Amino acid sequence: MQVKNKVIWITGASSGIGKSLAIYLSQQNTKLILSSRNITQLNAVKSLCSNSKEVSVLPLDLENYNNLEEKVSEALSFFGTIDILVNNGGISQRSLAENTSIDVDKRIMDINYLGTVALTKAILPYFIEKKSGQLVVTTSIVGKIGTPLRSSYAASKHALHGFFDSLRAEVAKYNIIITLICPGFVTTNISINALTGDGSPQNKMDLATDSGIHPDRFAKLMTNAIITNKEEAYIAGAKEKFGVYVKRYFPRLFSYLIKKMSVT
């Protein structure tokens, strides 16, 4: 598979991974639909794309997930088709479970899980009718392992794995491909925008995030996973990948190690 001439819809496209992915994909002769809440930032990303005439902007708020059928219709109107939906929008967390308001739990679940699932369900009839399509989902290494200060975030990402693993089995007969992308630390504003226990943003960069994979490099690795139809791809540093495999094969050791992590 190649992405050349494909129509690709990216949520969370105004910054971070989504921004770098949009710029990189535009260099591969694709047609792009860029979505997030911030239309000003989306237009700025569009201006950085190689062929801005083949890039459309569609503001979308995943937290408002009851009108997404209309958004799918609007997205289809731009180029007449959609080949790949990249569910990349989301928000993170930095707070202990005991200090996290249930309203924060709900907001993270609404954006990361229900918004993504609702948009997927809205486009699914189109993919089923044409008997092709690819659903790409940015989850997280924390979708495979739980770590301190991220209980709500981890729950939302674990939920995405459960939903899309089940969906993959259901839609295989329609030639619909599902690719789960699991980032480790990537140098974006995710930790700056992460919600604290009262719902306010953390407003600071984590050291681990600041030392993570550059989003431009991540975009290339992510595109390769999309092209090769990976079911699940861990795009992360050695330490994060190590955690996934220790959890899988040595769960008691992982439990011991994770308890030693700093929560300050």
Backbone as JSON, one array per atom type, in Angstrom:
{
  "sequence": "MQVKNKVIWITGASSGIGKSLAIYLSQQNTKLILSSRNITQLNAVKSLCSNSKEVSVLPLDLENYNNLEEKVSEALSFFGTIDILVNNGGISQRSLAENTSIDVDKRIMDINYLGTVALTKAILPYFIEKKSGQLVVTTSIVGKIGTPLRSSYAASKHALHGFFDSLRAEVAKYNIIITLICPGFVTTNISINALTGDGSPQNKMDLATDSGIHPDRFAKLMTNAIITNKEEAYIAGAKEKFGVYVKRYFPRLFSYLIKKMSVT",
  "N": [[0.83, -1.19, 0.0], [0.42, 2.27, -0.71], [0.48, 5.75, 0.24], [0.16, 7.72, -1.58], [-1.93, 9.86, -3.41], [-4.05, 9.24, -1.78], [-6.93, 10.08, 0.22], [-6.83, 11.53, 3.25], [-7.96, 11.88, 6.49], [-7.3, 13.7, 9.32], [-7.55, 13.93, 12.76], [-6.98, 16.08, 15.61], [-5.06, 17.7, 14.44], [-3.83, 20.15, 14.67], [-1.53, 20.55, 16.11], [1.54, 19.13, 17.51], [1.86, 15.59, 17.14], [-0.13, 15.26, 15.18], [0.1, 17.59, 13.6], [2.76, 17.33, 12.57], [2.45, 14.92, 11.22], [0.57, 15.65, 9.25], [2.04, 17.53, 7.73], [4.16, 15.9, 6.81], [2.75, 13.9, 5.38], [1.63, 15.46, 3.4], [3.74, 15.86, 1.76], [3.85, 13.52, 0.45], [2.18, 13.47, -1.67], [-0.59, 13.4, -1.04], [-4.11, 13.9, -0.35], [-5.54, 15.97, 2.05], [-7.54, 16.24, 5.01], [-7.92, 18.31, 7.64], [-8.47, 18.38, 11.09], [-9.44, 19.85, 14.19], [-10.12, 21.63, 17.24], [-9.25, 24.22, 16.91], [-9.37, 26.52, 14.57], [-7.69, 28.52, 13.61], [-5.08, 27.6, 14.15], [-5.19, 25.28, 12.62], [-5.33, 26.33, 10.02], [-2.82, 27.47, 9.95], [-1.21, 25.19, 10.0], [-2.02, 24.08, 7.58], [-0.91, 25.96, 5.82], [1.73, 25.27, 5.96], [1.91, 22.92, 4.65], [2.85, 20.94, 1.78], [1.33, 21.1, -0.61], [-0.99, 23.15, -0.42], [-3.4, 23.51, -1.67], [-4.51, 21.08, -1.85], [-5.39, 20.54, 0.64], [-7.81, 20.54, 3.1], [-9.68, 22.21, 5.65], [-11.37, 21.37, 8.6], [-13.07, 22.24, 11.24], [-13.51, 20.67, 14.4], [-14.82, 19.28, 17.35], [-14.06, 16.86, 19.51], [-15.17, 16.39, 21.97], [-17.74, 17.18, 21.74], [-19.59, 15.03, 20.68], [-21.98, 14.33, 19.47], [-22.78, 15.19, 16.99], [-21.4, 14.15, 14.87], [-21.91, 12.73, 12.56], [-22.73, 14.65, 10.75], [-20.33, 15.99, 10.43], [-18.83, 14.04, 9.11], [-20.19, 13.9, 6.66], [-19.63, 16.47, 5.73], [-16.85, 16.3, 5.54], [-16.58, 14.39, 3.52], [-17.49, 15.84, 1.4], [-15.42, 17.42, 0.51], [-13.39, 16.11, -1.1], [-14.75, 14.06, -2.23], [-14.37, 11.5, -1.38], [-13.04, 9.39, 1.27], [-10.18, 7.81, 2.35], [-8.56, 7.08, 4.5], [-8.95, 7.4, 7.95], [-7.47, 9.13, 10.5], [-7.52, 8.84, 13.75], [-6.53, 10.94, 15.9], [-6.84, 12.9, 17.79], [-6.86, 14.08, 21.19], [-6.42, 14.18, 24.83], [-4.23, 14.53, 27.66], [-3.22, 13.59, 31.05], [-2.14, 14.56, 34.34], [-2.15, 13.68, 37.32], [-2.8, 12.38, 40.59], [-4.97, 9.61, 41.18], [-6.57, 9.78, 43.47], [-6.78, 12.46, 43.81], [-8.15, 13.41, 41.68], [-10.84, 14.88, 40.13], [-14.06, 13.51, 39.43], [-15.26, 14.67, 37.29], [-13.14, 15.35, 35.68], [-12.19, 12.79, 35.01], [-14.39, 12.02, 33.44], [-14.32, 13.93, 31.37], [-11.88, 13.36, 30.08], [-12.43, 10.77, 29.22], [-14.6, 11.28, 27.55], [-13.42, 12.8, 25.47], [-11.1, 11.33, 24.6], [-11.94, 8.64, 24.3], [-14.89, 8.27, 23.82], [-15.39, 10.31, 21.93], [-13.63, 9.58, 19.85], [-14.61, 7.01, 19.25], [-17.22, 7.66, 18.49], [-16.79, 9.22, 16.18], [-15.59, 7.3, 14.57], [-17.71, 5.44, 14.34], [-19.44, 7.04, 12.94], [-18.23, 7.3, 10.42], [-18.02, 4.72, 9.64], [-20.23, 3.37, 8.25], [-19.85, 4.38, 5.64], [-17.29, 3.38, 4.91], [-17.9, 0.65, 5.04], [-19.8, 0.42, 3.03], [-18.28, 1.01, 0.72], [-16.51, -0.96, 0.93], [-13.83, -0.8, 1.76], [-11.12, 0.87, 3.44], [-9.27, 2.56, 6.02], [-8.72, 2.67, 9.43], [-6.96, 4.52, 11.61], [-5.55, 4.77, 14.78], [-4.39, 6.81, 17.3], [-3.16, 5.7, 20.13], [-1.54, 4.91, 22.97], [1.52, 4.04, 24.63], [0.77, 3.84, 27.22], [-1.69, 2.83, 26.89], [-1.26, 0.19, 26.95], [0.1, -0.36, 29.28], [-0.31, 0.64, 32.7], [0.56, 3.65, 34.36], [1.81, 5.76, 37.06], [0.01, 8.8, 37.87], [-1.56, 8.94, 35.65], [-4.06, 7.69, 35.56], [-6.74, 8.08, 34.58], [-6.24, 8.8, 31.93], [-4.83, 6.52, 31.05], [-6.89, 4.66, 31.32], [-8.68, 5.55, 29.35], [-7.18, 5.08, 27.04], [-6.64, 2.32, 27.19], [-9.26, 1.5, 26.85], [-9.71, 2.21, 24.18], [-8.1, 0.31, 22.86], [-9.49, -2.05, 23.51], [-11.98, -1.59, 22.22], [-11.26, -1.2, 19.46], [-9.83, -3.52, 18.82], [-11.86, -5.4, 18.98], [-13.57, -4.34, 17.01], [-11.97, -4.64, 14.75], [-12.08, -7.39, 14.22], [-14.73, -7.58, 13.51], [-15.06, -6.08, 11.16], [-13.34, -6.99, 9.26], [-14.18, -8.49, 7.08], [-15.07, -6.59, 5.35], [-12.86, -5.51, 4.23], [-11.65, -3.54, 5.75], [-9.12, -1.9, 7.39], [-7.47, -1.77, 10.51], [-5.34, 0.14, 12.42], [-3.43, 0.46, 15.23], [-1.66, 2.9, 16.85], [0.93, 3.27, 19.1], [2.29, 5.61, 20.89], [5.3, 6.39, 22.69], [7.1, 8.57, 24.73], [6.86, 11.68, 23.22], [8.05, 14.65, 21.81], [6.05, 16.95, 22.31], [3.36, 19.28, 23.05], [1.85, 17.84, 24.84], [2.14, 17.24, 27.59], [2.13, 19.77, 28.68], [-0.45, 20.64, 28.15], [-1.85, 18.75, 29.55], [-4.4, 17.58, 31.76], [-4.85, 18.47, 35.15], [-5.8, 17.44, 38.52], [-8.03, 19.07, 39.13], [-8.95, 19.79, 36.71], [-7.66, 21.85, 35.42], [-5.01, 22.91, 33.16], [-1.71, 21.42, 33.18], [0.44, 23.01, 32.46], [3.23, 22.88, 32.17], [6.26, 21.46, 30.9], [6.99, 18.05, 30.88], [9.98, 16.39, 31.89], [10.61, 13.89, 30.74], [8.96, 13.89, 28.5], [9.99, 16.08, 27.13], [12.37, 15.01, 26.39], [11.75, 13.17, 24.51], [10.85, 11.37, 21.43], [11.26, 13.2, 18.43], [8.54, 14.91, 16.93], [8.49, 15.04, 14.1], [10.1, 12.94, 13.24], [8.62, 10.92, 14.38], [6.29, 11.07, 12.85], [7.12, 10.05, 10.36], [7.71, 7.38, 11.03], [5.21, 6.6, 11.89], [3.73, 6.85, 9.54], [4.92, 4.82, 8.03], [4.01, 2.6, 9.48], [1.31, 2.79, 8.91], [1.26, 2.47, 6.1], [2.21, -0.16, 5.86], [0.19, -1.55, 6.96], [0.09, -2.24, 9.7], [-1.15, -3.89, 12.59], [-0.74, -3.1, 15.18], [1.47, -0.77, 16.51], [4.4, 0.05, 18.22], [5.77, 2.99, 18.85], [8.28, 4.24, 20.2], [10.68, 4.93, 22.86], [13.39, 2.82, 24.02], [13.04, 2.2, 26.72], [10.28, 2.54, 27.23], [9.18, 0.63, 25.46], [10.33, -1.64, 26.57], [8.94, -1.75, 28.97], [6.37, -2.52, 28.08], [6.8, -5.16, 27.2], [7.81, -6.39, 29.48], [5.6, -6.18, 31.15], [3.88, -7.88, 29.74], [5.16, -10.44, 29.76], [6.33, -10.76, 32.25], [4.58, -10.06, 34.54], [4.47, -9.67, 37.37], [7.0, -8.69, 37.99], [6.89, -6.33, 36.53], [4.87, -5.0, 37.97], [6.19, -4.62, 40.39], [8.29, -2.91, 39.59], [6.92, -0.68, 38.59], [5.76, 0.38, 40.81], [7.85, 1.59, 41.98], [8.23, 3.88, 40.62], [8.56, 7.43, 40.47], [6.12, 9.66, 41.77], [5.95, 12.32, 41.89]],
  "CA": [[0.0, 0.0, 0.0], [1.05, 3.58, -0.69], [-0.47, 6.81, 0.6], [0.04, 8.65, -2.7], [-3.27, 10.1, -3.93], [-5.08, 8.88, -0.81], [-7.56, 11.14, 0.98], [-6.58, 11.18, 4.65], [-8.57, 12.8, 7.45], [-6.53, 13.65, 10.56], [-8.01, 14.74, 13.89], [-5.85, 16.55, 16.41], [-4.06, 18.06, 13.43], [-3.36, 21.52, 14.82], [-0.24, 20.62, 16.81], [2.12, 17.86, 17.91], [1.93, 14.49, 16.19], [-1.04, 15.52, 14.06], [0.7, 18.61, 12.74], [3.91, 16.76, 11.86], [1.93, 13.92, 10.29], [-0.03, 16.35, 8.13], [3.11, 18.1, 6.89], [4.87, 14.8, 6.15], [1.87, 13.26, 4.39], [1.44, 16.38, 2.26], [4.91, 15.66, 0.89], [3.69, 12.23, -0.22], [1.14, 13.64, -2.71], [-1.9, 13.01, -0.53], [-5.11, 14.94, -0.11], [-5.7, 15.96, 3.49], [-8.58, 16.96, 5.74], [-7.34, 18.56, 8.95], [-9.48, 18.73, 12.08], [-9.23, 20.06, 15.62], [-11.03, 22.71, 17.65], [-8.66, 25.53, 16.67], [-9.3, 26.74, 13.12], [-6.52, 29.35, 13.32], [-3.92, 26.72, 14.11], [-5.35, 24.38, 11.47], [-4.94, 27.07, 8.82], [-1.37, 27.62, 10.01], [-0.65, 23.9, 9.57], [-2.28, 23.99, 6.13], [0.05, 26.81, 5.09], [3.03, 24.59, 5.99], [1.84, 21.71, 3.83], [3.49, 21.09, 0.48], [0.35, 21.53, -1.6], [-2.12, 23.58, 0.41], [-4.64, 23.41, -2.44], [-5.05, 19.73, -1.62], [-5.62, 20.42, 2.07], [-9.03, 21.19, 3.58], [-9.75, 22.38, 7.09], [-12.7, 21.08, 9.11], [-13.08, 22.32, 12.71], [-14.23, 19.55, 15.02], [-14.58, 19.12, 18.79], [-14.39, 15.48, 19.86], [-15.98, 16.37, 23.19], [-19.12, 17.34, 21.27], [-19.59, 13.9, 19.77], [-23.33, 13.96, 19.04], [-23.08, 15.72, 15.65], [-20.26, 13.8, 14.01], [-22.4, 12.29, 11.24], [-22.7, 15.85, 9.91], [-18.94, 16.26, 10.12], [-18.41, 13.07, 8.09], [-20.76, 14.36, 5.39], [-18.86, 17.64, 5.31], [-15.52, 15.83, 5.15], [-16.72, 13.71, 2.23], [-17.78, 16.82, 0.35], [-14.2, 18.1, 0.06], [-12.72, 15.39, -2.18], [-15.64, 13.03, -2.74], [-14.09, 10.21, -0.76], [-12.04, 9.35, 2.35], [-9.53, 6.51, 2.35], [-7.98, 6.79, 5.81], [-9.24, 8.3, 9.06], [-6.49, 9.05, 11.57], [-8.08, 9.31, 15.01], [-5.34, 11.37, 16.62], [-7.18, 13.9, 18.8], [-6.96, 13.59, 22.56], [-5.85, 14.99, 25.9], [-3.58, 13.69, 28.66], [-3.5, 13.84, 32.46], [-1.05, 14.47, 35.3], [-2.7, 13.81, 38.67], [-3.1, 11.15, 41.3], [-6.38, 9.23, 41.1], [-7.28, 10.24, 44.67], [-6.95, 13.92, 43.73], [-8.74, 13.73, 40.38], [-12.3, 15.02, 40.11], [-14.75, 12.61, 38.5], [-15.53, 15.45, 36.08], [-11.94, 15.21, 34.84], [-12.28, 11.44, 34.46], [-15.41, 12.01, 32.39], [-13.89, 14.72, 30.22], [-10.85, 12.6, 29.37], [-13.09, 9.64, 28.55], [-15.42, 11.84, 26.46], [-12.57, 13.22, 24.35], [-10.19, 10.3, 24.08], [-12.62, 7.4, 23.95], [-16.21, 8.39, 23.2], [-15.27, 11.12, 20.71], [-12.99, 8.76, 18.82], [-15.54, 5.94, 18.87], [-18.35, 8.26, 17.79], [-16.37, 9.58, 14.82], [-15.41, 6.03, 13.86], [-19.04, 4.91, 14.0], [-20.06, 7.92, 11.94], [-17.66, 7.06, 9.09], [-18.01, 3.29, 9.36], [-21.14, 2.96, 7.16], [-19.24, 4.72, 4.35], [-16.24, 2.39, 4.64], [-18.54, -0.65, 4.79], [-20.45, 0.48, 1.71], [-17.3, 0.94, -0.35], [-15.71, -2.18, 1.19], [-12.42, -0.49, 1.95], [-10.86, 1.99, 4.33], [-8.34, 2.28, 7.11], [-8.89, 3.43, 10.66], [-5.71, 4.62, 12.37], [-5.88, 5.31, 16.1], [-3.26, 7.11, 18.17], [-3.46, 5.37, 21.52], [-0.39, 5.26, 23.79], [2.13, 2.95, 25.39], [-0.05, 3.75, 28.43], [-2.82, 1.99, 26.54], [-0.83, -1.19, 27.2], [0.53, -0.44, 30.68], [-0.74, 1.77, 33.51], [1.65, 4.28, 35.11], [1.31, 6.78, 37.99], [-0.43, 10.14, 37.45], [-2.26, 8.85, 34.37], [-5.1, 6.66, 35.69], [-7.86, 8.36, 33.66], [-5.69, 8.74, 30.58], [-4.57, 5.11, 30.76], [-8.18, 4.0, 31.16], [-9.24, 5.91, 28.04], [-6.38, 4.45, 25.99], [-6.94, 0.9, 27.27], [-10.59, 1.32, 26.27], [-9.58, 2.24, 22.72], [-7.59, -0.99, 22.43], [-10.57, -3.02, 23.58], [-12.97, -1.33, 21.18], [-10.77, -1.37, 18.09], [-9.51, -4.93, 18.62], [-13.14, -6.05, 18.68], [-14.05, -3.84, 15.72], [-11.15, -5.22, 13.68], [-12.62, -8.71, 13.91], [-16.06, -7.43, 12.93], [-15.08, -5.42, 9.84], [-12.33, -7.56, 8.35], [-14.85, -8.97, 5.87], [-15.29, -5.44, 4.46], [-11.54, -5.03, 3.83], [-11.33, -2.35, 6.54], [-7.9, -2.13, 8.16], [-7.36, -0.98, 11.73], [-3.96, 0.26, 12.88], [-3.29, 1.14, 16.52], [-0.33, 3.48, 17.02], [1.19, 3.45, 20.53], [3.46, 6.45, 21.14], [5.9, 6.61, 23.99], [7.28, 10.01, 24.92], [7.07, 12.44, 21.99], [8.27, 16.05, 22.21], [4.92, 17.8, 21.94], [2.8, 20.01, 24.19], [0.87, 17.0, 25.52], [2.24, 17.37, 29.04], [1.75, 21.15, 29.02], [-1.92, 20.72, 28.09], [-2.44, 17.67, 30.34], [-5.29, 18.03, 32.82], [-4.57, 18.11, 36.54], [-6.95, 16.88, 39.21], [-9.2, 19.95, 39.12], [-9.32, 20.08, 35.32], [-6.81, 22.89, 34.84], [-3.83, 22.34, 32.5], [-0.49, 21.37, 33.98], [1.21, 24.21, 32.06], [4.68, 22.72, 32.18], [6.76, 20.34, 30.12], [7.66, 16.97, 31.6], [11.34, 16.11, 31.44], [10.59, 12.72, 29.85], [8.34, 14.32, 27.24], [10.94, 16.97, 26.47], [13.47, 14.18, 25.89], [11.16, 12.11, 23.7], [11.03, 11.34, 19.98], [10.8, 14.41, 17.76], [7.31, 14.57, 16.2], [8.73, 14.85, 12.67], [10.55, 11.54, 13.09], [7.49, 10.07, 14.72], [5.37, 11.08, 11.71], [7.64, 9.13, 9.34], [7.53, 6.02, 11.53], [3.77, 6.35, 11.9], [3.32, 6.64, 8.15], [5.37, 3.48, 7.65], [3.08, 1.64, 10.09], [0.06, 2.88, 8.16], [1.48, 1.89, 4.78], [2.41, -1.61, 5.97], [-1.03, -2.12, 7.56], [0.34, -2.8, 11.02], [-2.29, -3.91, 13.49], [-0.34, -2.36, 16.37], [2.87, -0.33, 16.38], [4.95, 0.77, 19.36], [6.74, 3.98, 18.4], [8.68, 4.69, 21.53], [12.04, 4.65, 23.26], [13.65, 1.45, 24.5], [12.5, 2.03, 28.07], [8.84, 2.36, 27.13], [8.93, -0.67, 24.85], [10.71, -2.63, 27.58], [7.83, -1.84, 29.9], [5.28, -3.29, 27.48], [7.13, -6.59, 27.15], [7.9, -6.87, 30.87], [4.21, -6.34, 31.59], [3.28, -9.04, 29.06], [5.78, -11.72, 30.07], [6.72, -10.83, 33.66], [3.68, -9.07, 35.14], [4.79, -9.37, 38.77], [8.17, -7.82, 37.95], [6.43, -5.02, 36.09], [4.16, -4.39, 39.09], [7.2, -4.18, 41.35], [9.04, -1.77, 39.03], [6.06, 0.49, 38.41], [5.51, 0.96, 42.15], [9.04, 2.35, 42.35], [8.26, 5.12, 39.85], [8.25, 8.65, 41.2], [4.8, 10.24, 41.49], [6.02, 13.75, 42.21]],
  "C": [[0.87, 1.25, 0.0], [0.02, 4.62, -0.29], [-0.65, 7.82, -0.52], [-1.39, 8.66, -3.23], [-4.39, 9.67, -2.99], [-5.65, 10.15, -0.17], [-7.51, 10.72, 2.45], [-7.13, 12.28, 5.55], [-7.85, 12.63, 8.79], [-7.2, 14.52, 11.62], [-6.81, 15.08, 14.77], [-4.72, 17.04, 15.56], [-3.45, 19.43, 13.63], [-2.01, 21.64, 15.5], [0.31, 19.21, 17.0], [2.21, 16.83, 16.81], [1.07, 14.77, 14.96], [-0.49, 16.54, 13.08], [1.85, 18.04, 11.92], [3.46, 15.72, 10.85], [1.32, 14.58, 9.06], [1.03, 16.89, 7.18], [3.84, 17.0, 6.12], [4.0, 14.15, 5.07], [1.63, 14.16, 3.19], [2.59, 16.27, 1.28], [4.83, 14.36, 0.11], [2.56, 12.26, -1.25], [-0.2, 13.07, -2.26], [-2.84, 14.2, -0.56], [-5.5, 14.83, 1.36], [-6.92, 16.75, 3.95], [-8.05, 17.09, 7.18], [-8.41, 19.03, 9.92], [-8.89, 18.91, 13.47], [-10.2, 21.17, 16.01], [-10.55, 24.07, 17.15], [-8.45, 25.78, 15.18], [-8.09, 27.6, 12.74], [-5.27, 28.5, 13.2], [-4.0, 25.75, 12.94], [-4.93, 25.08, 10.18], [-3.43, 27.31, 8.78], [-0.68, 26.33, 9.57], [-0.85, 23.73, 8.06], [-1.26, 24.78, 5.33], [1.44, 26.19, 5.04], [3.06, 23.34, 5.12], [2.33, 21.99, 2.41], [2.54, 21.6, -0.6], [-0.92, 21.91, -0.88], [-3.45, 23.53, -0.33], [-5.31, 22.05, -2.27], [-5.28, 19.46, -0.13], [-6.87, 21.2, 2.44], [-9.04, 21.2, 5.1], [-11.19, 22.19, 7.55], [-12.66, 21.13, 10.64], [-13.97, 21.24, 13.31], [-13.83, 19.47, 16.49], [-15.02, 17.72, 19.19], [-15.24, 15.38, 21.12], [-17.46, 16.54, 22.87], [-19.39, 16.27, 20.22], [-20.98, 13.48, 19.27], [-23.68, 14.45, 17.64], [-22.06, 15.26, 14.62], [-20.68, 13.2, 12.67], [-22.37, 13.46, 10.26], [-21.27, 16.19, 9.5], [-18.4, 15.29, 9.06], [-18.94, 13.49, 6.72], [-19.99, 15.56, 4.84], [-17.47, 17.23, 4.83], [-15.56, 15.17, 3.78], [-16.94, 14.69, 1.09], [-16.52, 17.47, -0.22], [-13.58, 17.43, -1.16], [-13.55, 14.24, -2.75], [-15.43, 11.65, -2.15], [-13.17, 10.41, 0.44], [-11.48, 7.93, 2.35], [-9.04, 6.1, 3.74], [-8.45, 7.85, 6.81], [-8.19, 8.07, 10.14], [-7.09, 9.69, 12.82], [-6.93, 9.68, 15.95], [-5.64, 12.35, 17.74], [-7.26, 13.3, 20.2], [-6.3, 14.53, 23.55], [-5.28, 14.07, 26.96], [-3.89, 14.17, 30.08], [-2.22, 13.75, 33.27], [-1.63, 14.71, 36.7], [-2.92, 12.44, 39.28], [-4.6, 10.87, 41.24], [-7.17, 9.81, 42.28], [-7.56, 11.74, 44.63], [-7.66, 14.36, 42.46], [-10.26, 13.75, 40.46], [-12.91, 14.05, 39.1], [-15.12, 13.35, 37.21], [-14.34, 15.41, 35.12], [-11.89, 13.83, 34.22], [-13.23, 11.41, 33.27], [-14.94, 12.78, 31.17], [-12.83, 13.98, 29.4], [-11.48, 11.44, 28.61], [-13.93, 10.14, 27.37], [-14.56, 12.17, 25.24], [-11.82, 12.05, 23.74], [-10.92, 9.06, 23.58], [-13.92, 7.64, 23.19], [-16.17, 9.24, 21.93], [-14.68, 10.34, 19.57], [-13.92, 7.66, 18.33], [-16.71, 6.5, 18.07], [-17.98, 8.64, 16.36], [-16.16, 8.33, 13.97], [-16.75, 5.45, 13.43], [-19.73, 5.75, 12.93], [-19.54, 7.65, 10.54], [-17.77, 5.59, 8.68], [-18.99, 2.86, 8.27], [-20.58, 3.26, 5.76], [-18.17, 3.71, 3.98], [-16.84, 1.02, 4.33], [-19.16, -0.68, 3.4], [-19.43, 0.35, 0.58], [-16.33, -0.24, -0.2], [-14.2, -1.91, 1.19], [-12.3, 0.7, 2.89], [-9.88, 1.57, 5.4], [-8.62, 3.24, 8.25], [-7.58, 3.37, 11.44], [-6.04, 5.32, 13.68], [-4.59, 5.57, 16.88], [-3.68, 6.8, 19.6], [-2.26, 5.82, 22.35], [0.26, 3.98, 24.3], [1.33, 2.74, 26.69], [-1.4, 3.08, 28.15], [-2.52, 0.51, 26.73], [-0.41, -1.4, 28.65], [0.01, 0.78, 31.42], [0.44, 2.32, 34.3], [1.09, 5.37, 36.02], [0.98, 8.1, 37.3], [-1.24, 10.12, 36.16], [-3.43, 7.86, 34.41], [-6.24, 6.87, 34.7], [-7.42, 8.27, 32.21], [-5.45, 7.3, 30.17], [-5.87, 4.36, 30.52], [-8.78, 4.29, 29.78], [-8.5, 5.22, 26.91], [-6.54, 2.93, 26.01], [-8.3, 0.61, 26.62], [-10.54, 1.34, 24.74], [-9.06, 0.92, 22.18], [-8.7, -2.04, 22.45], [-11.58, -2.85, 22.47], [-12.44, -1.68, 19.8], [-10.28, -2.79, 17.82], [-10.77, -5.71, 18.29], [-13.66, -5.64, 17.31], [-13.27, -4.46, 14.57], [-11.7, -6.58, 13.25], [-13.96, -8.61, 13.19], [-16.03, -6.94, 11.49], [-14.06, -5.97, 8.87], [-12.96, -8.0, 7.03], [-15.14, -7.85, 4.87], [-13.96, -4.83, 3.98], [-11.2, -3.7, 4.51], [-10.17, -2.69, 7.47], [-7.9, -1.23, 9.39], [-5.93, -1.05, 12.24], [-3.92, 1.07, 14.17], [-1.84, 1.6, 16.69], [-0.14, 3.81, 18.51], [2.44, 4.29, 20.74], [3.99, 6.27, 22.56], [6.0, 8.11, 24.2], [7.63, 10.66, 23.59], [7.13, 13.91, 22.39], [7.19, 16.95, 21.63], [4.45, 18.55, 23.18], [1.84, 19.16, 25.01], [0.94, 17.14, 27.03], [1.88, 18.78, 29.51], [0.24, 21.28, 29.09], [-2.61, 19.68, 28.95], [-3.27, 18.23, 31.49], [-4.77, 17.58, 34.19], [-5.87, 17.71, 37.22], [-8.2, 17.74, 39.2], [-9.62, 20.35, 37.71], [-8.51, 21.17, 34.68], [-5.6, 22.26, 34.18], [-2.6, 22.38, 33.39], [0.41, 22.58, 33.71], [2.71, 24.09, 32.26], [5.06, 21.46, 31.41], [7.4, 19.31, 31.03], [9.05, 16.75, 31.03], [11.36, 14.95, 30.45], [10.0, 13.07, 28.49], [9.31, 15.19, 26.44], [12.1, 16.2, 25.85], [12.99, 13.09, 24.93], [11.51, 12.2, 22.22], [10.51, 12.65, 19.38], [9.56, 14.06, 16.92], [7.5, 14.38, 14.7], [9.21, 13.43, 12.39], [9.4, 10.58, 13.38], [6.53, 9.96, 13.53], [5.82, 10.12, 10.61], [7.43, 7.68, 9.77], [6.05, 5.64, 11.55], [3.25, 6.07, 10.49], [3.73, 5.26, 7.66], [4.45, 2.41, 8.23], [1.74, 1.63, 9.37], [0.19, 2.19, 6.81], [1.57, 0.37, 4.83], [1.25, -2.31, 6.69], [-0.77, -2.82, 8.89], [-0.95, -2.82, 11.83], [-2.0, -3.07, 14.73], [1.14, -2.02, 16.25], [3.27, 0.45, 17.61], [6.04, 1.7, 18.84], [7.19, 4.72, 19.65], [10.16, 4.41, 21.76], [12.17, 3.24, 23.83], [13.01, 1.2, 25.86], [11.0, 1.78, 28.04], [8.48, 1.01, 26.52], [9.25, -1.8, 25.83], [9.57, -2.84, 28.57], [6.68, -2.67, 29.37], [5.58, -4.78, 27.55], [7.32, -7.18, 28.55], [6.5, -7.11, 31.42], [3.58, -7.61, 31.0], [3.83, -10.37, 29.59], [6.15, -11.89, 31.54], [5.87, -9.83, 34.46], [4.0, -8.71, 36.59], [6.02, -8.47, 38.86], [7.76, -6.42, 37.53], [5.73, -4.29, 37.24], [5.14, -3.86, 40.13], [7.9, -2.91, 40.85], [8.18, -0.51, 38.97], [5.77, 1.16, 39.74], [6.68, 1.82, 42.6], [9.13, 3.68, 41.59], [7.91, 6.32, 40.73], [6.88, 9.17, 40.8], [4.79, 11.72, 41.86], [6.38, 14.54, 40.96]]
}
